Amino acid sequence: MIKFIRAFLITILGASCALAQSKTSPSGDLVRTLFAAKRFDQAAIAPNGQKVAWVESLTDKGGMPSGKSAIYVGEVKPGALPRRISAASATAFYAEGSVAWSPDSRGLAFISTTDKSGPQLYVADVATGAARKLTKVKGFLSHPGWSPDGKTVAVLFIENADRAAGPLAAETVQTGVIKDTVTEQRLTLVDVTTGKLRQISPADMYVYEFDWSPDGRRFVVTAAHGNGDNNWYIAQIYTLDAGGGPMTSIHRPPLQIANPAWSPDGKSIAFIGGLMSDEGAIGGDIFLIPSTGGEARNLTPEIQASPSWLAWSHDGRKVVFAESIDGGIGLATVDAGSLEIKTLWRTEDHITVDEGASVSLAADGVTAAAIRESFNHPPEVWAGPIGGFQQITARNAGLKPQWGEGRSLHWENEGVHLQGWLLYPREFDPAKKYPMVVQVHGGPSSMANSSWPGPHSFGVALAGAGYFVFMPNPRGSYGAGEAFTRANVKDFGYGDWRDILTGVDQVLKEVPVDEHRLGLTGWSYGGYITMWGVTQSSRFAAAAAGAGLANLQSYYGENQIDQWMIPFFGASVYDDPAVYAKSSPITFIKNVKTPTLVLVGDSDGECPTPQSYEFWHALKKLGVETEFVVYAHEGHRLADPEHLRDRIERVRHWFDSHLK
């Protein structure tokens, strides 16, 4: 029966996609703009600070994501034309990226799918562009990192992997006797001269991150036993000899950890620790531990921001870090001795480099590269001295926003200072009243920021269709310190929801929004808040819940990453079912009157399809207007361009039909 229902829903999706596209034509310039921006997956500055490499995603002739990418190298001082670095011919394109500079700034390691056997590691001479293949393996390679002497490249390697790493990817569907499948990601060394490959971390450990020791003899890694997607939440810090052998645990943290970095003298390791809900979405405090193990010392206690990336200054006295702060991004240093924090640069723009990192730092600790974007400016690569960045690329020079102004909004609730972003409708007329949709970010350990909307921005896209879009950062978000991030522990749906509602009240005081034409949407945690919100309030005339959580008790046993729930709820569902029930939308489901669109991927391991099915089923039985869409072969993050387009159009049509 379950298989039949799943197949039926996927079949219905195909028919309803066509129905949606026949009911509503694409929003012209808006949809084209969302898909047209050239996206940069990574920017990395050379150790000598003179060149910057970046990875650019490519689109097909129709402007849709192609799944291919290209690597370019340009000068930090603008003017010279960039050179493409590739394992392919000048006219052929594949998926190429995950770049890393050699210590002498002459070589560039990268991953390419040029070889038919799958992703392989290559090394290119930057001066000539000539690339040489180092590996011939079957599996998933990522995150190359050069040894200090430039003779070896370390990579993370999942041998015989059947899908990309990470919980956002579509899960592999199992049939027959179900087992807890474990594929370990191992630290692997590749000799640059011979291509000889050695897996050095234990076969029963999943390695998430690593950093070479300054002398090249050891590694610091974050790792855990067992299932990699699930056990990131309980990872520890280990050291490992470069020759292989057992790993030594030097720190077992109370919460999540990321970005371990060895000090230049080899005596200390800095890392970020805190309450984090998603692998790769980093925020917390900066800690320091001896490289031999010992007590961790907090370098940023009481900081009213969320450090998200770090590196050591060249003299080893300070830690340079990026921080999410008040809806924006900053770069700062903290003195490892005095704990003095000095702000280097702050912007309301969003900056990123690779998988959540915020900046790439040269060996001088002063010159950096980043990808910078905002609601008003599409992404481009910037580089130069921190605080004096210059724009290096102009790949999106012709793009103009198809939405209105974005501005930071502040308000107070229950003695807490709060922030969010308000995006104005296109061609805003202050004499008119507008509908507004509240879009809640995922996480909850995350932050709404000022970034250029893309194919995933189904909520933000509404600003191009005549809506105000309000994006709050309620308690539990990054950007205001670790105490603020932890403020929703054992309190999902209560304090955070009150923060959102008081934010809506603030918007109504400041701009011409019709209080009778309010919508609510979000994905992941935002989908949960949408399901929760319609059980708690009748203020919203329509809602669209994406990859939400309806029943936290059943969810605990359905999802592939249940380890994330213990820090947030204090115990497993088997030990304290009541704390899960009190925050479950299904507990209050009979309160719902709001028409609600429900969306999810059929292979979502983070927020599985049955959660959305349970919510839709309840609304249908209670006579509440609803529609349910399951996207075929999709994980937690939709990947198929046609599904991304359908979601944008479907959500807009749903709100148009109820708020306009």
VEXTORKE-306062 format. One record per residue (C-alpha): z negated, y, x negated; residue number from 1. Coordinates in steps of 0.02 Angstrom, whole numbers, m for minus. Example, Ala and Ser with C-alpha at 12.3 -4.5 7.8 and 13.67 -1.06 7.14 Angstrom:
<sites>
(site (m390,m225,m615),1)
(site (m357,m53,m684),2)
</sites>
This chain:
<sites>
(site (0,0,0),1)
(site (m43,121,m140),2)
(site (123,89,m226),3)
(site (214,118,m61),4)
(site (126,284,m31),5)
(site (164,344,m208),6)
(site (347,296,m193),7)
(site (356,377,m21),8)
(site (285,541,m85),9)
(site (406,546,m232),10)
(site (551,513,m113),11)
(site (491,652,1),12)
(site (486,770,m148),13)
(site (671,747,m178),14)
(site (711,788,3),15)
(site (589,932,16),16)
(site (649,1010,m147),17)
(site (822,1021,m71),18)
(site (745,1087,90),19)
(site (650,1223,m2),20)
(site (804,1278,m96),21)
(site (904,1287,63),22)
(site (769,1388,152),23)
(site (752,1517,14),24)
(site (876,1573,m115),25)
(site (816,1599,m295),26)
(site (737,1769,m328),27)
(site (883,1823,m435),28)
(site (829,1927,m583),29)
(site (648,1869,m569),30)
(site (681,1683,m592),31)
(site (811,1716,m726),32)
(site (686,1823,m821),33)
(site (551,1691,m809),34)
(site (667,1563,m890),35)
(site (765,1680,m1004),36)
(site (633,1731,m1131),37)
(site (650,1651,m1302),38)
(site (483,1563,m1333),39)
(site (404,1543,m1503),40)
(site (303,1385,m1527),41)
(site (232,1431,m1696),42)
(site (228,1567,m1829),43)
(site (168,1532,m2006),44)
(site (156,1653,m2151),45)
(site (189,1597,m2330),46)
(site (37,1590,m2444),47)
(site (108,1733,m2549),48)
(site (125,1839,m2392),49)
(site (309,1879,m2419),50)
(site (395,1768,m2291),51)
(site (359,1703,m2117),52)
(site (425,1546,m2033),53)
(site (436,1526,m1846),54)
(site (486,1394,m1721),55)
(site (594,1451,m1576),56)
(site (620,1352,m1416),57)
(site (801,1341,m1358),58)
(site (878,1347,m1186),59)
(site (1036,1267,m1118),60)
(site (1189,1359,m1054),61)
(site (1105,1380,m885),62)
(site (954,1465,m963),63)
(site (841,1313,m934),64)
(site (726,1241,m1070),65)
(site (828,1116,m1170),66)
(site (688,1023,m1258),67)
(site (764,1078,m1425),68)
(site (695,1202,m1550),69)
(site (746,1285,m1713),70)
(site (653,1342,m1869),71)
(site (689,1510,m1951),72)
(site (620,1595,m2106),73)
(site (621,1784,m2123),74)
(site (548,1919,m2234),75)
(site (383,2001,m2188),76)
(site (466,2167,m2224),77)
(site (596,2183,m2084),78)
(site (778,2205,m2129),79)
(site (846,2044,m2205),80)
(site (927,1918,m2089),81)
(site (825,1759,m2061),82)
(site (881,1590,m2127),83)
(site (881,1435,m2018),84)
(site (791,1285,m2094),85)
(site (848,1119,m2023),86)
(site (874,935,m2056),87)
(site (1035,949,m1955),88)
(site (1201,1035,m1981),89)
(site (1220,1221,m1951),90)
(site (1293,1191,m1777),91)
(site (1181,1048,m1718),92)
(site (1010,1071,m1639),93)
(site (866,950,m1610),94)
(site (679,965,m1582),95)
(site (614,1036,m1747),96)
(site (448,1118,m1783),97)
(site (267,1095,m1838),98)
(site (299,1192,m1999),99)
(site (185,1205,m2152),100)
(site (212,1306,m2311),101)
(site (189,1230,m2483),102)
(site (54,1313,m2591),103)
(site (187,1395,m2702),104)
(site (278,1466,m2549),105)
(site (440,1381,m2603),106)
(site (441,1231,m2488),107)
(site (424,1204,m2302),108)
(site (368,1041,m2223),109)
(site (419,1011,m2042),110)
(site (446,877,m1909),111)
(site (622,844,m1844),112)
(site (701,725,m1718),113)
(site (869,730,m1808),114)
(site (848,548,m1859),115)
(site (889,427,m1718),116)
(site (734,324,m1759),117)
(site (622,464,m1696),118)
(site (523,611,m1764),119)
(site (514,613,m1954),120)
(site (437,722,m2089),121)
(site (555,830,m2193),122)
(site (531,951,m2337),123)
(site (650,1097,m2363),124)
(site (683,1210,m2512),125)
(site (665,1383,m2434),126)
(site (781,1467,m2559),127)
(site (929,1351,m2525),128)
(site (885,1284,m2353),129)
(site (917,1105,m2410),130)
(site (804,980,m2319),131)
(site (751,807,m2377),132)
(site (683,669,m2264),133)
(site (518,596,m2324),134)
(site (477,467,m2191),135)
(site (557,332,m2088),136)
(site (423,283,m1963),137)
(site (410,241,m1780),138)
(site (282,344,m1686),139)
(site (217,521,m1662),140)
(site (196,639,m1812),141)
(site (115,811,m1807),142)
(site (24,948,m1902),143)
(site (82,929,m2082),144)
(site (m31,1006,m2215),145)
(site (2,1018,m2402),146)
(site (m121,966,m2536),147)
(site (m181,1107,m2649),148)
(site (m73,1041,m2793),149)
(site (82,1031,m2683),150)
(site (114,847,m2722),151)
(site (64,772,m2553),152)
(site (85,815,m2370),153)
(site (m47,753,m2247),154)
(site (4,723,m2067),155)
(site (m73,656,m1908),156)
(site (17,497,m1858),157)
(site (11,384,m1705),158)
(site (105,227,m1751),159)
(site (217,155,m1614),160)
(site (165,292,m1492),161)
(site (252,278,m1322),162)
(site (219,459,m1273),163)
(site (170,627,m1347),164)
(site (m13,646,m1395),165)
(site (m136,738,m1284),166)
(site (m200,732,m1105),167)
(site (m73,858,m1039),168)
(site (71,736,m1060),169)
(site (120,616,m922),170)
(site (14,459,m927),171)
(site (97,290,m952),172)
(site (90,195,m787),173)
(site (4,26,m805),174)
(site (31,m127,m698),175)
(site (m37,m303,m705),176)
(site (m204,m326,m792),177)
(site (m263,m148,m827),178)
(site (m341,m115,m997),179)
(site (m414,38,m1080),180)
(site (m268,67,m1197),181)
(site (m313,145,m1363),182)
(site (m185,212,m1487),183)
(site (m268,294,m1635),184)
(site (m204,451,m1721),185)
(site (m233,425,m1907),186)
(site (m234,542,m2055),187)
(site (m85,492,m2161),188)
(site (m30,549,m2334),189)
(site (152,563,m2388),190)
(site (200,581,m2570),191)
(site (323,726,m2585),192)
(site (420,648,m2728),193)
(site (435,467,m2671),194)
(site (404,476,m2484),195)
(site (273,340,m2500),196)
(site (160,340,m2347),197)
(site (m24,289,m2336),198)
(site (m134,291,m2182),199)
(site (m306,332,m2252),200)
(site (m421,356,m2102),201)
(site (m499,200,m2023),202)
(site (m392,108,m1896),203)
(site (m526,126,m1760),204)
(site (m541,316,m1770),205)
(site (m439,452,m1686),206)
(site (m421,605,m1798),207)
(site (m392,773,m1710),208)
(site (m394,901,m1851),209)
(site (m410,902,m2040),210)
(site (m426,1018,m2189),211)
(site (m402,978,m2374),212)
(site (m547,1013,m2491),213)
(site (m507,1148,m2622),214)
(site (m496,1016,m2760),215)
(site (m382,904,m2655),216)
(site (m497,753,m2670),217)
(site (m571,750,m2495),218)
(site (m540,798,m2315),219)
(site (m648,865,m2177),220)
(site (m593,799,m2007),221)
(site (m644,802,m1826),222)
(site (m633,626,m1757),223)
(site (m700,501,m1631),224)
(site (m694,316,m1596),225)
(site (m589,249,m1454),226)
(site (m477,339,m1330),227)
(site (m411,499,m1410),228)
(site (m378,597,m1250),229)
(site (m552,563,m1182),230)
(site (m663,564,m1335),231)
(site (m614,734,m1406),232)
(site (m764,796,m1307),233)
(site (m883,693,m1414),234)
(site (m795,709,m1581),235)
(site (m898,729,m1740),236)
(site (m864,809,m1909),237)
(site (m829,685,m2048),238)
(site (m779,691,m2230),239)
(site (m653,568,m2300),240)
(site (m599,531,m2477),241)
(site (m415,565,m2509),242)
(site (m401,389,m2576),243)
(site (m454,318,m2408),244)
(site (m605,214,m2359),245)
(site (m744,242,m2234),246)
(site (m777,413,m2159),247)
(site (m948,497,m2175),248)
(site (m1017,591,m2025),249)
(site (m1092,756,m2081),250)
(site (m1120,834,m1909),251)
(site (m1142,768,m1734),252)
(site (m1129,922,m1624),253)
(site (m1212,947,m1455),254)
(site (m1049,1013,m1381),255)
(site (m865,1020,m1427),256)
(site (m797,1068,m1598),257)
(site (m635,1132,m1674),258)
(site (m551,1209,m1826),259)
(site (m653,1139,m1973),260)
(site (m616,1240,m2131),261)
(site (m677,1206,m2307),262)
(site (m747,1355,m2404),263)
(site (m655,1402,m2565),264)
(site (m800,1339,m2672),265)
(site (m805,1172,m2581),266)
(site (m989,1188,m2536),267)
(site (m977,1232,m2351),268)
(site (m876,1196,m2196),269)
(site (m853,1322,m2056),270)
(site (m806,1268,m1880),271)
(site (m808,1327,m1699),272)
(site (m929,1244,m1580),273)
(site (m961,1274,m1396),274)
(site (m929,1220,m1217),275)
(site (m743,1181,m1204),276)
(site (m659,1101,m1055),277)
(site (m486,1065,m1129),278)
(site (m429,1001,m1298),279)
(site (m338,1142,m1386),280)
(site (m415,1281,m1280),281)
(site (m544,1339,m1406),282)
(site (m694,1454,m1386),283)
(site (m875,1457,m1441),284)
(site (m977,1516,m1590),285)
(site (m942,1501,m1776),286)
(site (m1053,1379,m1870),287)
(site (m1078,1337,m2053),288)
(site (m1137,1171,m2125),289)
(site (m1154,1106,m2304),290)
(site (m1006,996,m2351),291)
(site (m1129,857,m2388),292)
(site (m1205,869,m2213),293)
(site (m1358,954,m2143),294)
(site (m1410,1079,m2012),295)
(site (m1274,1189,m1937),296)
(site (m1307,1376,m1946),297)
(site (m1238,1490,m1810),298)
(site (m1149,1639,m1889),299)
(site (m1111,1727,m1724),300)
(site (m1266,1713,m1612),301)
(site (m1258,1826,m1460),302)
(site (m1079,1882,m1495),303)
(site (m1001,1949,m1335),304)
(site (m836,1863,m1368),305)
(site (m767,1688,m1393),306)
(site (m705,1647,m1569),307)
(site (m547,1541,m1552),308)
(site (m483,1518,m1731),309)
(site (m551,1542,m1907),310)
(site (m508,1541,m2092),311)
(site (m601,1590,m2250),312)
(site (m573,1752,m2344),313)
(site (m501,1725,m2518),314)
(site (m669,1761,m2602),315)
(site (m764,1640,m2489),316)
(site (m892,1769,m2434),317)
(site (m828,1797,m2258),318)
(site (m749,1700,m2117),319)
(site (m598,1783,m2038),320)
(site (m585,1740,m1854),321)
(site (m490,1775,m1694),322)
(site (m587,1808,m1535),323)
(site (m552,1810,m1350),324)
(site (m641,1968,m1292),325)
(site (m642,2061,m1126),326)
(site (m475,1988,m1073),327)
(site (m393,2032,m1239),328)
(site (m385,1970,m1418),329)
(site (m468,2031,m1577),330)
(site (m473,1989,m1761),331)
(site (m636,2009,m1855),332)
(site (m740,1946,m2001),333)
(site (m917,1882,m2011),334)
(site (m1013,1885,m2175),335)
(site (m1078,1709,m2209),336)
(site (m1236,1780,m2287),337)
(site (m1285,1936,m2190),338)
(site (m1198,1886,m2026),339)
(site (m1123,2061,m2015),340)
(site (m972,2062,m1900),341)
(site (m831,2185,m1934),342)
(site (m687,2211,m1813),343)
(site (m517,2216,m1899),344)
(site (m401,2236,m1750),345)
(site (m407,2226,m1561),346)
(site (m271,2223,m1429),347)
(site (m249,2189,m1244),348)
(site (m92,2090,m1289),349)
(site (m97,1902,m1303),350)
(site (m66,1831,m1476),351)
(site (m41,1651,m1523),352)
(site (28,1542,m1662),353)
(site (16,1357,m1624),354)
(site (m85,1256,m1498),355)
(site (m212,1391,m1464),356)
(site (m227,1463,m1640),357)
(site (m213,1651,m1644),358)
(site (m155,1701,m1818),359)
(site (m82,1630,m1979),360)
(site (m164,1702,m2134),361)
(site (m90,1719,m2309),362)
(site (m188,1675,m2466),363)
(site (m242,1856,m2489),364)
(site (m340,1849,m2326),365)
(site (m261,2013,m2273),366)
(site (m78,1978,m2229),367)
(site (m47,1880,m2070),368)
(site (83,1827,m1942),369)
(site (69,1802,m1755),370)
(site (168,1789,m1595),371)
(site (129,1940,m1488),372)
(site (168,1967,m1304),373)
(site (103,2055,m1148),374)
(site (147,2084,m966),375)
(site (259,2226,m1024),376)
(site (332,2152,m1184),377)
(site (410,1979,m1206),378)
(site (356,1871,m1353),379)
(site (411,1913,m1530),380)
(site (351,1869,m1705),381)
(site (247,2002,m1793),382)
(site (183,2004,m1972),383)
(site (103,2114,m2103),384)
(site (m72,2174,m2148),385)
(site (m199,2142,m2010),386)
(site (m203,2300,m1905),387)
(site (m32,2351,m1970),388)
(site (80,2217,m1897),389)
(site (266,2249,m1889),390)
(site (387,2165,m1771),391)
(site (493,2037,m1865),392)
(site (604,1969,m1727),393)
(site (697,2049,m1582),394)
(site (753,1892,m1491),395)
(site (701,1960,m1320),396)
(site (754,2141,m1343),397)
(site (861,2142,m1185),398)
(site (728,2076,m1067),399)
(site (639,2193,m947),400)
(site (491,2151,m834),401)
(site (537,2103,m656),402)
(site (358,2139,m600),403)
(site (246,2290,m599),404)
(site (113,2361,m714),405)
(site (m27,2249,m775),406)
(site (m198,2325,m802),407)
(site (m371,2267,m848),408)
(site (m500,2278,m708),409)
(site (m690,2279,m724),410)
(site (m828,2252,m597),411)
(site (m1010,2199,m585),412)
(site (m1089,2052,m495),413)
(site (m1270,1996,m500),414)
(site (m1301,2098,m656),415)
(site (m1152,2023,m748),416)
(site (m1009,2129,m816),417)
(site (m843,2049,m767),418)
(site (m660,2073,m809),419)
(site (m492,2018,m742),420)
(site (m310,2069,m738),421)
(site (m219,2151,m594),422)
(site (m30,2140,m592),423)
(site (57,2266,m480),424)
(site (207,2224,m371),425)
(site (380,2270,m428),426)
(site (433,2445,m375),427)
(site (256,2486,m318),428)
(site (241,2619,m182),429)
(site (63,2689,m165),430)
(site (99,2737,15),431)
(site (122,2555,66),432)
(site (m1,2414,98),433)
(site (33,2254,3),434)
(site (m18,2071,13),435)
(site (m115,2002,m134),436)
(site (m133,1828,m209),437)
(site (m282,1782,m316),438)
(site (m231,1667,m458),439)
(site (m374,1576,m545),440)
(site (m346,1512,m721),441)
(site (m368,1332,m777),442)
(site (m509,1269,m882),443)
(site (m637,1329,m832),444)
(site (m661,1366,m1019),445)
(site (m510,1479,m1035),446)
(site (m463,1660,m1002),447)
(site (m331,1754,m903),448)
(site (m239,1871,m1021),449)
(site (m94,1990,m1032),450)
(site (53,1878,m1076),451)
(site (237,1876,m1031),452)
(site (262,1763,m878),453)
(site (369,1609,m906),454)
(site (426,1455,m811),455)
(site (246,1397,m788),456)
(site (192,1564,m712),457)
(site (215,1519,m529),458)
(site (72,1632,m475),459)
(site (111,1782,m583),460)
(site (292,1772,m524),461)
(site (233,1832,m353),462)
(site (215,2008,m425),463)
(site (404,2010,m435),464)
(site (415,1967,m251),465)
(site (310,2108,m179),466)
(site (130,2050,m210),467)
(site (m19,2111,m306),468)
(site (m81,1966,m413),469)
(site (m265,1967,m462),470)
(site (m318,1856,m609),471)
(site (m508,1856,m627),472)
(site (m611,1792,m773),473)
(site (m768,1731,m683),474)
(site (m922,1656,m766),475)
(site (m872,1499,m860),476)
(site (m724,1590,m939),477)
(site (m701,1639,m1120),478)
(site (m709,1819,m1177),479)
(site (m891,1870,m1153),480)
(site (m994,1753,m1262),481)
(site (m1057,1575,m1257),482)
(site (m1195,1610,m1129),483)
(site (m1063,1675,m1008),484)
(site (m953,1522,m1039),485)
(site (m1102,1407,m1002),486)
(site (m1153,1503,m845),487)
(site (m1063,1383,m728),488)
(site (m1148,1225,m793),489)
(site (m1209,1123,m642),490)
(site (m1150,1269,m534),491)
(site (m963,1243,m505),492)
(site (m904,1338,m353),493)
(site (m1056,1450,m333),494)
(site (m1081,1590,m459),495)
(site (m900,1581,m516),496)
(site (m839,1593,m336),497)
(site (m952,1742,m301),498)
(site (m882,1828,m456),499)
(site (m706,1804,m389),500)
(site (m748,1870,m215),501)
(site (m833,2027,m284),502)
(site (m680,2052,m393),503)
(site (m571,2047,m237),504)
(site (m687,2178,m160),505)
(site (m662,2288,m314),506)
(site (m473,2273,m302),507)
(site (m479,2324,m118),508)
(site (m571,2483,m169),509)
(site (m442,2532,m299),510)
(site (m268,2487,m236),511)
(site (m180,2476,m67),512)
(site (m202,2291,m29),513)
(site (m205,2229,151),514)
(site (m369,2132,166),515)
(site (m291,2026,304),516)
(site (m150,1966,191),517)
(site (m241,1881,48),518)
(site (m187,1719,m37),519)
(site (m271,1603,m160),520)
(site (m192,1491,m292),521)
(site (m215,1408,m461),522)
(site (m185,1250,m562),523)
(site (m314,1128,m632),524)
(site (m481,1219,m624),525)
(site (m385,1352,m527),526)
(site (m327,1215,m408),527)
(site (m508,1158,m389),528)
(site (m566,1336,m350),529)
(site (m425,1351,m223),530)
(site (m481,1191,m135),531)
(site (m661,1249,m147),532)
(site (m624,1426,m90),533)
(site (m542,1378,74),534)
(site (m697,1274,117),535)
(site (m811,1423,84),536)
(site (m719,1574,153),537)
(site (m597,1622,290),538)
(site (m541,1780,198),539)
(site (m381,1699,137),540)
(site (m231,1683,251),541)
(site (m145,1553,142),542)
(site (m177,1449,m14),543)
(site (m81,1343,m139),544)
(site (m186,1216,m236),545)
(site (m106,1143,m393),546)
(site (m179,989,m480),547)
(site (m346,1020,m397),548)
(site (m506,919,m379),549)
(site (m560,878,m202),550)
(site (m700,753,m228),551)
(site (m793,761,m394),552)
(site (m881,597,m358),553)
(site (m721,496,m340),554)
(site (m636,602,m474),555)
(site (m760,544,m606),556)
(site (m693,367,m592),557)
(site (m510,415,m574),558)
(site (m473,533,m718),559)
(site (m431,489,m898),560)
(site (m549,617,m978),561)
(site (m717,591,m893),562)
(site (m810,639,m1054),563)
(site (m779,823,m1014),564)
(site (m890,814,m860),565)
(site (m1057,769,m941),566)
(site (m1086,939,m1025),567)
(site (m1040,1030,m865),568)
(site (m1138,923,m741),569)
(site (m1280,862,m851),570)
(site (m1260,677,m813),571)
(site (m1133,549,m757),572)
(site (m1094,533,m572),573)
(site (m1186,367,m572),574)
(site (m1345,450,m633),575)
(site (m1339,609,m529),576)
(site (m1214,595,m385),577)
(site (m1292,743,m295),578)
(site (m1242,872,m427),579)
(site (m1060,817,m406),580)
(site (m1068,814,m216),581)
(site (m1135,990,m200),582)
(site (m983,1059,m293),583)
(site (m853,950,m207),584)
(site (m732,1034,m85),585)
(site (m728,874,18),586)
(site (m913,895,59),587)
(site (m869,1052,158),588)
(site (m694,1003,212),589)
(site (m723,1031,399),590)
(site (m741,1218,366),591)
(site (m559,1236,316),592)
(site (m443,1338,427),593)
(site (m327,1407,292),594)
(site (m147,1342,281),595)
(site (m141,1256,111),596)
(site (3,1195,4),597)
(site (m49,1051,m113),598)
(site (47,1014,m275),599)
(site (23,886,m415),600)
(site (113,777,m542),601)
(site (121,591,m508),602)
(site (63,544,m685),603)
(site (m74,673,m708),604)
(site (m217,597,m807),605)
(site (m327,752,m802),606)
(site (m322,787,m615),607)
(site (m250,628,m540),608)
(site (m139,624,m386),609)
(site (m269,539,m273),610)
(site (m375,698,m280),611)
(site (m235,800,m203),612)
(site (m194,660,m82),613)
(site (m375,655,m22),614)
(site (m377,842,10),615)
(site (m208,842,99),616)
(site (m256,690,202),617)
(site (m414,777,262),618)
(site (m323,937,310),619)
(site (m191,839,403),620)
(site (m322,743,502),621)
(site (m416,904,541),622)
(site (m259,989,606),623)
(site (m247,1119,467),624)
(site (m71,1170,419),625)
(site (m28,1090,253),626)
(site (111,1024,143),627)
(site (96,900,m1),628)
(site (216,889,m149),629)
(site (206,759,m287),630)
(site (318,790,m439),631)
(site (393,631,m511),632)
(site (356,578,m690),633)
(site (250,732,m723),634)
(site (82,747,m810),635)
(site (m48,885,m797),636)
(site (76,1011,m868),637)
(site (245,1004,m780),638)
(site (390,980,m899),639)
(site (550,958,m798),640)
(site (637,1129,m780),641)
(site (693,1088,m603),642)
(site (514,1051,m553),643)
(site (457,1215,m632),644)
(site (589,1310,m535),645)
(site (545,1218,m375),646)
(site (361,1261,m395),647)
(site (398,1446,m417),648)
(site (509,1451,m263),649)
(site (400,1337,m156),650)
(site (241,1435,m188),651)
(site (329,1600,m154),652)
(site (404,1534,7),653)
(site (233,1469,63),654)
(site (150,1638,38),655)
(site (299,1734,110),656)
(site (289,1632,270),657)
(site (102,1665,291),658)
(site (69,1836,212),659)
(site (228,1931,252),660)
</sites>
